[in-house]
Amino acid sequence: MQLPALEKLPQVIIFEGDQIPEKAKALRSLAAEILYRYRLDETETPEMVQRLTEKNMHPDYVEFADENVMIGPEKDPPPQTVRHLLRRVLPYAPWKSRARVIVFFNAAGIKDAAETALLKTLEEPPRQHYFFLSVQSAEILKETIRSRAVTVRLKLPPPEFPSDPWQRFYVLTGAHDFIAEWPQAAEQIIAGLRNTADILSFSERDFVHWEKALYTGVRLALEKENLSAQIAGLHFAALPLWAALRDRVTGGIVPSFSPLVVHHLSPQQALAAASLVQSYLRKLELRVFGNRPLNPHTVFYSFFLRFFALWVAKDQ
């Protein structure tokens, strides 16, 4: 990052650039560098501070990672709201460092009331308090915020793509968040998909293989996690299949994307199957009755039985 020395670092910075995981990682690393530079305990190592910051466990690091940033209720504002920041965090001195870092990973999502409440703090930030506002373009933000900050265009090195086609596929699909949060489960799911791709017979015998790769194996890999994590895993597992069907439909008009190949399906069958997968993925995200998801077991088998009928059907 092309930034001044820490002693001259502006306290309010707008970081322009693509909103990608590498950017978030870079901002956390800069935050860790600041917190380490001003650490109170000389026995702390850079690795210790970096690890605490990456896990959002450093007491002097505050991150707003949600899509929207709200002001919060007047009474008892919860964490991740601006009122909680202003009333429960900033009035008190940092604990493990002489500095504090606050990161808004989607500054464009700061709502009007929250922005108004923040303006005075951004104009006159407390000593050695650093506010990072991450956004695609500073022009998205209102002038009232831009005028109180220094804008920096964050240039990140291009990502290194793995040579393994399955790993490369998931990098290209932007599935970094799932892999980062559940790395062991992601590894198991990818291994199951890879194994299924190797043993497909394009016949009725594939039923149990697809069932395990797309559903039962996923639930097993995430059996200790909550329902939201399991639904995210089902979505993760279905991506190569959806991409393979898309590759079959386009038929070489655009470069192939998926490590899976489904040439036994006609383009018409692949199009119908892709539509089923898309509907399945949408239903996994659907929320009803108090923001509750649909039963994933029901959603999966409602999709899978229709999909598999297409999988084994002879082209007419």
VENRAKA-V374926 format. One record per backbone hydrogen bond with DSSP energy under -1.0 kcal/mol. NH is the residue of the N-H (numbers start at 0). CO is the residue of the C=O. If there is no record, write none. Layout:
nh: [NH;NH]
co: [CO;CO]
//
This chain:
nh: [2;7;8;12;13;14;15;16;19;22;23;24;25;26;27;28;29;30;31;32;33;34;35;36;37;38;39;43;48;49;50;51;52;53;54;55;56;60;61;63;68;81;82;84;85;86;87;89;91;97;99;100;101;102;103;104;106;108;109;110;114;115;116;117;118;121;122;123;128;129;130;131;132;133;134;139;140;144;145;146;147;148;149;151;153;167;168;169;170;171;172;173;174;178;179;180;181;185;186;187;188;189;190;191;192;193;194;195;196;197;198;205;206;209;210;211;212;213;214;215;216;218;219;220;221;222;224;229;230;231;232;233;234;235;236;237;241;242;243;244;245;246;247;248;249;250;252;264;269;270;271;272;273;274;275;276;277;278;279;280;281;282;283;284;287;291;298;299;300;301;302;303;304;306;307;308;309;310;311]
co: [0;4;5;130;149;132;151;135;17;19;19;20;21;22;23;24;25;26;27;28;29;30;31;32;33;35;95;40;44;45;46;47;48;49;50;52;51;57;100;102;108;69;70;80;81;82;83;84;88;37;127;59;129;61;131;63;133;105;106;68;110;111;112;113;114;117;118;119;125;99;10;101;12;103;14;136;137;141;141;142;144;145;11;13;15;163;164;165;166;167;168;170;169;174;175;176;177;181;182;183;184;185;186;187;188;189;190;191;192;193;194;202;203;205;206;207;208;209;210;210;211;214;215;216;217;219;221;225;226;227;228;229;230;231;232;233;237;238;239;240;241;242;243;244;245;246;249;261;265;266;267;268;269;270;271;272;273;274;275;276;277;278;279;280;291;287;294;295;296;297;298;299;300;302;303;304;305;306;307]
//
